[in-house]
């Protein structure tokens, strides 16, 4: 049972808006490479972030903190940036290509995950198919993650909608297309789960995008949650529970 001091401190944090994470965040299962930290006298979010090689934005998002105020004794989870992740190799081409463009981070308010619904194909094939269907800019998605058939398993292919910073064409909602980054994993997840390599790449890509390339109040979601009652994408075997835990989705 928490002490009166702990109760008063938690109430203060909640009242001032400093404590926005659920009570069990500290007890939550850490992602690979993450650690826990207790705020000490003299600490600020920026000094903690710099000391651990992460951005303030990523630290805030992982701990569900708004603003930059923290208190001595407050418990934080220190996240891992993609640069330190084991699956960084799949991100290298994306990072290199993105350095050549200007990303308007404030524009991007959604990251939407999809499946292709078929086992064949890659970014080039889907781009050609979408153009035949009358899509002006071809490939509807910003990124495609291969399944090992027509592109490498877990390979992240970059579409022109990302390199040219164009609106998506991957959902029915104009609002989400205008401000949503579409990521398509190749495969039919009504019939099977995405492979471990595909999920590694998908999560690494989302983590990387979250680190300063999207609006601070963006949402991570999936196609079926955007276009409710219009699609099963990304399929019944997509790991929705782990997605919700990882990105704090209610």
Secondary structure by P-SEA (a helix, b strand, c coil): cccaaaaaaaaaaaaaccccccccccccccccccbbbbbcccccaaaaaaaacccaaaaaaaaccccccccccbbbbbccccccccccccaaaaaaaaaacccccccccbbbbbbcccccccaaaaaaaaaaacccccccccbbbbccccccccbbbbcccccccccccccccccccccbbbbbbccccccccccaaaaaaaaaaaaaaaccccccbbbbbcccccccccccccccccaaaaaaaaaccc
